[in-house]
Amino acid sequence: MDLYKILVRYYSQKDYHESIEGFIVADSDEAVYDYVDRKQYGYYSDMNEDSGGTFKERMIKVGGEYFDEDYDPHDLYYGATAYGWEKVSEFDLEKGIMILKELDILMNEEDWGDLG
């Protein structure tokens, strides 16, 4: 298991915001993708295929739209949100999990059922 940081970038016509949404303990980038997919897209993103493979494969490779150089937010009248993740390195996992739980900002698989 590894600790991942979930990042979010919000775009609109008159606003731009970046933040850390939270942290998640997961066993792979694919597990983190599944969390973000359920939160942002509602399970339909893997249906989108492009010349570089499926959307899911590309997002797992780059770490989400947040890090995707080809991501082009559009229809900014209502705003657009890009999620991404990165593994937190050089970190005492047990101590970190304890602190993040105490701060109530750690998301885990038990919480994923509440997404939709």
PyMOL commands that set and color helices and strands:
alter all, ss='L'
color gray80, all
select helices_A, chain A and resi 29-40+45-47+55-62+65-67+93-102+109-115
alter helices_A, ss='H'
color red, helices_A
select strands_A, chain A and resi 2-11+16-26+49-50+53-54+80-87+106-107
alter strands_A, ss='S'
color yellow, strands_A
deselect
rebuild
show_as cartoon
